[in-house]
Amino acid sequence: MAGSTDDTDDTASGRTLRVAAVDDHPALLAGLQLELARLDERVALVASAPTVPELLSALSGTAAPDVVLLDLRLGDGSRPAGNVAALCAAGSRVLVYTEGRLHAEALEAMQAGAQGVLLKDRPVATVAEALWAVSEGDTVSSAETAAALQVDESLTSHLSPQERRVLELYAGGMPARSVALRLGVTPETAKSYLKRIRAKYAAVDRPAYTRMELYRRAVEDGVLAPVPLPAPGSRADG
């Protein structure tokens, strides 16, 4: 999806807001483009790509978009900080537009220069308002932005070092008995650690009852690195 618009003075703002997106879900972007066009003709989604380098290459020789919508997790395994830095260096402001509670990644993006975070399930009118705010240099006021800014540098400060290690091993796929062997504790002790970890996550309104939910929390809190998505064409996308 790519295109261009002419800056005109036929709107109250006197300009068109040029937006680009970095996301590997083209169907979602196509829907967003249509809805934005219906809602506010001043907002034009001029280009999109699945990675930041591809977007910058596609825009080479043209004016930088005013704002880039950036997903936090992309198929190339890139980190939010590097992506935000590259987009800002190219002359665009950045609004994180993503799914799920990825507070650690969102904080990383904002520390690198992103001006707010929105979830993809927010109404298109909210997205449009946020885009205009970011284009003016404002930080988007949203629950997601606030949650990201509340994350400490020590992302798992509520966990003890031993609990963090148990989380790393168990959420990474190791059975509880093997975790016990690795740490030199009894299986009952390892299970007790897991119970305390789950209780602590529940206490901060981040329940993690299953191994998959624990994995998500471990990734969000920087205990585990996210598993890279397969290269396009290597297998069906989930």
TITOR-582498 format. One record per residue (C-alpha): residue in three letters; x negated, y negated, z. Coordinates in nm, 2 decimals. Layout:
N
{code:ALA | X:X | Y:Y | Z:Z}
...
This chain:
238
{code:MET | X:0.00 | Y:0.00 | Z:0.00}
{code:ALA | X:-0.15 | Y:-0.33 | Z:-0.10}
{code:GLY | X:-0.05 | Y:-0.66 | Z:-0.24}
{code:SER | X:-0.08 | Y:-1.03 | Z:-0.21}
{code:THR | X:0.14 | Y:-1.33 | Z:-0.14}
{code:ASP | X:0.11 | Y:-1.70 | Z:-0.23}
{code:ASP | X:0.09 | Y:-1.95 | Z:0.06}
{code:THR | X:0.39 | Y:-2.17 | Z:0.03}
{code:ASP | X:0.55 | Y:-2.46 | Z:0.22}
{code:ASP | X:0.91 | Y:-2.35 | Z:0.18}
{code:THR | X:0.94 | Y:-2.22 | Z:0.54}
{code:ALA | X:0.96 | Y:-2.40 | Z:0.87}
{code:SER | X:0.61 | Y:-2.29 | Z:0.96}
{code:GLY | X:0.47 | Y:-2.41 | Z:0.62}
{code:ARG | X:0.27 | Y:-2.09 | Z:0.57}
{code:THR | X:0.29 | Y:-1.72 | Z:0.51}
{code:LEU | X:0.15 | Y:-1.49 | Z:0.78}
{code:ARG | X:-0.08 | Y:-1.24 | Z:0.60}
{code:VAL | X:-0.09 | Y:-0.91 | Z:0.79}
{code:ALA | X:-0.29 | Y:-0.59 | Z:0.72}
{code:ALA | X:-0.28 | Y:-0.25 | Z:0.90}
{code:VAL | X:-0.52 | Y:0.03 | Z:0.98}
{code:ASP | X:-0.32 | Y:0.34 | Z:1.04}
{code:ASP | X:-0.31 | Y:0.69 | Z:0.89}
{code:HIS | X:0.07 | Y:0.72 | Z:0.89}
{code:PRO | X:0.17 | Y:0.57 | Z:0.56}
{code:ALA | X:0.54 | Y:0.65 | Z:0.60}
{code:LEU | X:0.56 | Y:0.44 | Z:0.92}
{code:LEU | X:0.38 | Y:0.15 | Z:0.75}
{code:ALA | X:0.61 | Y:0.16 | Z:0.45}
{code:GLY | X:0.91 | Y:0.14 | Z:0.68}
{code:LEU | X:0.75 | Y:-0.14 | Z:0.88}
{code:GLN | X:0.68 | Y:-0.33 | Z:0.56}
{code:LEU | X:1.04 | Y:-0.32 | Z:0.45}
{code:GLU | X:1.18 | Y:-0.41 | Z:0.79}
{code:LEU | X:0.94 | Y:-0.70 | Z:0.83}
{code:ALA | X:1.03 | Y:-0.83 | Z:0.48}
{code:ARG | X:1.40 | Y:-0.82 | Z:0.58}
{code:LEU | X:1.35 | Y:-0.98 | Z:0.91}
{code:ASP | X:1.11 | Y:-1.26 | Z:0.83}
{code:GLU | X:1.01 | Y:-1.34 | Z:0.47}
{code:ARG | X:0.71 | Y:-1.54 | Z:0.60}
{code:VAL | X:0.54 | Y:-1.22 | Z:0.72}
{code:ALA | X:0.37 | Y:-1.02 | Z:0.44}
{code:LEU | X:0.20 | Y:-0.69 | Z:0.49}
{code:VAL | X:-0.07 | Y:-0.73 | Z:0.22}
{code:ALA | X:-0.28 | Y:-0.42 | Z:0.27}
{code:SER | X:-0.33 | Y:-0.10 | Z:0.47}
{code:ALA | X:-0.58 | Y:0.18 | Z:0.50}
{code:PRO | X:-0.64 | Y:0.48 | Z:0.72}
{code:THR | X:-0.98 | Y:0.35 | Z:0.84}
{code:VAL | X:-1.13 | Y:0.01 | Z:0.91}
{code:PRO | X:-1.42 | Y:0.05 | Z:0.65}
{code:GLU | X:-1.16 | Y:0.14 | Z:0.38}
{code:LEU | X:-0.95 | Y:-0.16 | Z:0.47}
{code:LEU | X:-1.25 | Y:-0.40 | Z:0.46}
{code:SER | X:-1.36 | Y:-0.24 | Z:0.13}
{code:ALA | X:-1.01 | Y:-0.29 | Z:-0.02}
{code:LEU | X:-1.00 | Y:-0.65 | Z:0.09}
{code:SER | X:-1.35 | Y:-0.73 | Z:-0.04}
{code:GLY | X:-1.36 | Y:-1.06 | Z:-0.23}
{code:THR | X:-1.02 | Y:-1.18 | Z:-0.08}
{code:ALA | X:-0.93 | Y:-1.39 | Z:0.21}
{code:ALA | X:-0.92 | Y:-1.21 | Z:0.54}
{code:PRO | X:-0.57 | Y:-1.13 | Z:0.67}
{code:ASP | X:-0.45 | Y:-1.35 | Z:0.96}
{code:VAL | X:-0.38 | Y:-1.04 | Z:1.18}
{code:VAL | X:-0.46 | Y:-0.67 | Z:1.15}
{code:LEU | X:-0.24 | Y:-0.41 | Z:1.32}
{code:LEU | X:-0.48 | Y:-0.14 | Z:1.45}
{code:ASP | X:-0.40 | Y:0.21 | Z:1.56}
{code:LEU | X:-0.62 | Y:0.33 | Z:1.85}
{code:ARG | X:-0.68 | Y:0.68 | Z:1.73}
{code:LEU | X:-0.78 | Y:0.73 | Z:1.36}
{code:GLY | X:-0.87 | Y:1.03 | Z:1.17}
{code:ASP | X:-1.23 | Y:0.93 | Z:1.13}
{code:GLY | X:-1.29 | Y:0.96 | Z:1.50}
{code:SER | X:-1.40 | Y:0.59 | Z:1.53}
{code:ARG | X:-1.38 | Y:0.40 | Z:1.86}
{code:PRO | X:-1.15 | Y:0.11 | Z:1.92}
{code:ALA | X:-1.43 | Y:-0.13 | Z:2.02}
{code:GLY | X:-1.62 | Y:-0.08 | Z:1.70}
{code:ASN | X:-1.31 | Y:-0.12 | Z:1.49}
{code:VAL | X:-1.20 | Y:-0.44 | Z:1.66}
{code:ALA | X:-1.55 | Y:-0.59 | Z:1.64}
{code:ALA | X:-1.56 | Y:-0.52 | Z:1.26}
{code:LEU | X:-1.22 | Y:-0.67 | Z:1.20}
{code:CYS | X:-1.30 | Y:-0.98 | Z:1.41}
{code:ALA | X:-1.63 | Y:-1.02 | Z:1.23}
{code:ALA | X:-1.45 | Y:-1.01 | Z:0.90}
{code:GLY | X:-1.23 | Y:-1.31 | Z:1.01}
{code:SER | X:-0.91 | Y:-1.14 | Z:1.13}
{code:ARG | X:-0.74 | Y:-1.14 | Z:1.46}
{code:VAL | X:-0.64 | Y:-0.79 | Z:1.59}
{code:LEU | X:-0.32 | Y:-0.66 | Z:1.75}
{code:VAL | X:-0.33 | Y:-0.30 | Z:1.87}
{code:TYR | X:-0.02 | Y:-0.11 | Z:1.74}
{code:THR | X:-0.02 | Y:0.25 | Z:1.87}
{code:GLU | X:0.16 | Y:0.54 | Z:2.03}
{code:GLY | X:0.15 | Y:0.67 | Z:2.38}
{code:ARG | X:-0.01 | Y:0.54 | Z:2.70}
{code:LEU | X:-0.37 | Y:0.51 | Z:2.58}
{code:HIS | X:-0.48 | Y:0.27 | Z:2.85}
{code:ALA | X:-0.85 | Y:0.34 | Z:2.84}
{code:GLU | X:-0.87 | Y:0.29 | Z:2.46}
{code:ALA | X:-0.64 | Y:-0.01 | Z:2.48}
{code:LEU | X:-0.87 | Y:-0.17 | Z:2.74}
{code:GLU | X:-1.17 | Y:-0.10 | Z:2.52}
{code:ALA | X:-1.00 | Y:-0.27 | Z:2.23}
{code:MET | X:-0.91 | Y:-0.58 | Z:2.43}
{code:GLN | X:-1.26 | Y:-0.61 | Z:2.57}
{code:ALA | X:-1.38 | Y:-0.61 | Z:2.21}
{code:GLY | X:-1.15 | Y:-0.89 | Z:2.11}
{code:ALA | X:-0.80 | Y:-0.75 | Z:2.04}
{code:GLN | X:-0.52 | Y:-0.99 | Z:2.16}
{code:GLY | X:-0.26 | Y:-0.75 | Z:2.28}
{code:VAL | X:-0.11 | Y:-0.40 | Z:2.26}
{code:LEU | X:0.23 | Y:-0.29 | Z:2.13}
{code:LEU | X:0.38 | Y:0.06 | Z:2.11}
{code:LYS | X:0.52 | Y:0.17 | Z:1.77}
{code:ASP | X:0.87 | Y:0.22 | Z:1.91}
{code:ARG | X:0.91 | Y:-0.15 | Z:1.98}
{code:PRO | X:1.17 | Y:-0.34 | Z:1.77}
{code:VAL | X:1.05 | Y:-0.49 | Z:1.45}
{code:ALA | X:1.16 | Y:-0.83 | Z:1.58}
{code:THR | X:0.92 | Y:-0.79 | Z:1.87}
{code:VAL | X:0.64 | Y:-0.69 | Z:1.63}
{code:ALA | X:0.70 | Y:-1.00 | Z:1.42}
{code:GLU | X:0.69 | Y:-1.23 | Z:1.73}
{code:ALA | X:0.37 | Y:-1.07 | Z:1.85}
{code:LEU | X:0.21 | Y:-1.11 | Z:1.51}
{code:TRP | X:0.29 | Y:-1.48 | Z:1.51}
{code:ALA | X:0.16 | Y:-1.52 | Z:1.86}
{code:VAL | X:-0.17 | Y:-1.34 | Z:1.78}
{code:SER | X:-0.21 | Y:-1.55 | Z:1.47}
{code:GLU | X:-0.20 | Y:-1.86 | Z:1.69}
{code:GLY | X:-0.47 | Y:-1.72 | Z:1.92}
{code:ASP | X:-0.24 | Y:-1.61 | Z:2.20}
{code:THR | X:-0.26 | Y:-1.29 | Z:2.39}
{code:VAL | X:0.06 | Y:-1.08 | Z:2.35}
{code:SER | X:0.25 | Y:-1.05 | Z:2.67}
{code:SER | X:0.38 | Y:-0.69 | Z:2.69}
{code:ALA | X:0.40 | Y:-0.40 | Z:2.93}
{code:GLU | X:0.13 | Y:-0.22 | Z:2.73}
{code:THR | X:-0.11 | Y:-0.52 | Z:2.74}
{code:ALA | X:-0.06 | Y:-0.55 | Z:3.12}
{code:ALA | X:-0.12 | Y:-0.18 | Z:3.17}
{code:ALA | X:-0.44 | Y:-0.19 | Z:2.97}
{code:LEU | X:-0.57 | Y:-0.49 | Z:3.16}
{code:GLN | X:-0.50 | Y:-0.32 | Z:3.49}
{code:VAL | X:-0.73 | Y:-0.03 | Z:3.41}
{code:ASP | X:-1.06 | Y:-0.05 | Z:3.61}
{code:GLU | X:-1.40 | Y:0.01 | Z:3.47}
{code:SER | X:-1.39 | Y:0.32 | Z:3.69}
{code:LEU | X:-1.10 | Y:0.47 | Z:3.51}
{code:THR | X:-1.05 | Y:0.76 | Z:3.75}
{code:SER | X:-1.12 | Y:0.58 | Z:4.07}
{code:HIS | X:-0.83 | Y:0.76 | Z:4.23}
{code:LEU | X:-1.01 | Y:1.09 | Z:4.18}
{code:SER | X:-1.30 | Y:1.21 | Z:4.38}
{code:PRO | X:-1.62 | Y:1.32 | Z:4.18}
{code:GLN | X:-1.54 | Y:1.68 | Z:4.24}
{code:GLU | X:-1.17 | Y:1.63 | Z:4.13}
{code:ARG | X:-1.30 | Y:1.45 | Z:3.82}
{code:ARG | X:-1.53 | Y:1.75 | Z:3.74}
{code:VAL | X:-1.24 | Y:2.00 | Z:3.79}
{code:LEU | X:-1.02 | Y:1.79 | Z:3.56}
{code:GLU | X:-1.30 | Y:1.77 | Z:3.29}
{code:LEU | X:-1.34 | Y:2.15 | Z:3.29}
{code:TYR | X:-0.98 | Y:2.26 | Z:3.33}
{code:ALA | X:-0.83 | Y:2.00 | Z:3.09}
{code:GLY | X:-1.11 | Y:2.09 | Z:2.85}
{code:GLY | X:-0.98 | Y:2.44 | Z:2.82}
{code:MET | X:-1.15 | Y:2.64 | Z:3.09}
{code:PRO | X:-0.93 | Y:2.88 | Z:3.30}
{code:ALA | X:-0.90 | Y:2.79 | Z:3.67}
{code:ARG | X:-1.10 | Y:3.11 | Z:3.77}
{code:SER | X:-1.39 | Y:3.00 | Z:3.54}
{code:VAL | X:-1.38 | Y:2.65 | Z:3.68}
{code:ALA | X:-1.42 | Y:2.80 | Z:4.02}
{code:LEU | X:-1.72 | Y:3.01 | Z:3.91}
{code:ARG | X:-1.88 | Y:2.71 | Z:3.74}
{code:LEU | X:-1.85 | Y:2.49 | Z:4.05}
{code:GLY | X:-1.94 | Y:2.76 | Z:4.30}
{code:VAL | X:-1.60 | Y:2.75 | Z:4.48}
{code:THR | X:-1.33 | Y:3.00 | Z:4.54}
{code:PRO | X:-1.03 | Y:3.03 | Z:4.29}
{code:GLU | X:-0.80 | Y:2.91 | Z:4.57}
{code:THR | X:-1.02 | Y:2.60 | Z:4.62}
{code:ALA | X:-1.01 | Y:2.53 | Z:4.25}
{code:LYS | X:-0.63 | Y:2.56 | Z:4.24}
{code:SER | X:-0.62 | Y:2.33 | Z:4.54}
{code:TYR | X:-0.82 | Y:2.07 | Z:4.35}
{code:LEU | X:-0.58 | Y:2.10 | Z:4.06}
{code:LYS | X:-0.28 | Y:2.05 | Z:4.29}
{code:ARG | X:-0.44 | Y:1.73 | Z:4.44}
{code:ILE | X:-0.52 | Y:1.60 | Z:4.09}
{code:ARG | X:-0.16 | Y:1.65 | Z:3.97}
{code:ALA | X:-0.03 | Y:1.49 | Z:4.29}
{code:LYS | X:-0.25 | Y:1.18 | Z:4.25}
{code:TYR | X:-0.14 | Y:1.13 | Z:3.89}
{code:ALA | X:0.22 | Y:1.16 | Z:3.99}
{code:ALA | X:0.16 | Y:0.90 | Z:4.26}
{code:VAL | X:0.06 | Y:0.65 | Z:4.00}
{code:ASP | X:0.35 | Y:0.73 | Z:3.78}
{code:ARG | X:0.14 | Y:0.93 | Z:3.53}
{code:PRO | X:0.27 | Y:1.29 | Z:3.58}
{code:ALA | X:0.06 | Y:1.57 | Z:3.45}
{code:TYR | X:0.22 | Y:1.90 | Z:3.52}
{code:THR | X:0.09 | Y:2.11 | Z:3.23}
{code:ARG | X:-0.27 | Y:2.16 | Z:3.10}
{code:MET | X:-0.18 | Y:1.96 | Z:2.79}
{code:GLU | X:-0.06 | Y:1.67 | Z:3.00}
{code:LEU | X:-0.38 | Y:1.69 | Z:3.21}
{code:TYR | X:-0.58 | Y:1.68 | Z:2.89}
{code:ARG | X:-0.40 | Y:1.37 | Z:2.78}
{code:ARG | X:-0.47 | Y:1.20 | Z:3.11}
{code:ALA | X:-0.83 | Y:1.30 | Z:3.09}
{code:VAL | X:-0.86 | Y:1.15 | Z:2.75}
{code:GLU | X:-0.68 | Y:0.83 | Z:2.85}
{code:ASP | X:-0.91 | Y:0.79 | Z:3.15}
{code:GLY | X:-1.23 | Y:0.86 | Z:2.96}
{code:VAL | X:-1.31 | Y:1.20 | Z:3.13}
{code:LEU | X:-1.29 | Y:1.38 | Z:2.80}
{code:ALA | X:-1.35 | Y:1.25 | Z:2.45}
{code:PRO | X:-1.05 | Y:1.30 | Z:2.21}
{code:VAL | X:-1.08 | Y:1.59 | Z:1.97}
{code:PRO | X:-1.14 | Y:1.45 | Z:1.62}
{code:LEU | X:-0.86 | Y:1.50 | Z:1.38}
{code:PRO | X:-0.94 | Y:1.73 | Z:1.08}
{code:ALA | X:-1.06 | Y:1.57 | Z:0.76}
{code:PRO | X:-0.78 | Y:1.51 | Z:0.51}
{code:GLY | X:-0.71 | Y:1.82 | Z:0.30}
{code:SER | X:-0.88 | Y:2.06 | Z:0.55}
{code:ARG | X:-0.54 | Y:2.16 | Z:0.70}
{code:ALA | X:-0.19 | Y:2.03 | Z:0.73}
{code:ASP | X:-0.14 | Y:1.73 | Z:0.94}
{code:GLY | X:0.06 | Y:1.78 | Z:1.25}
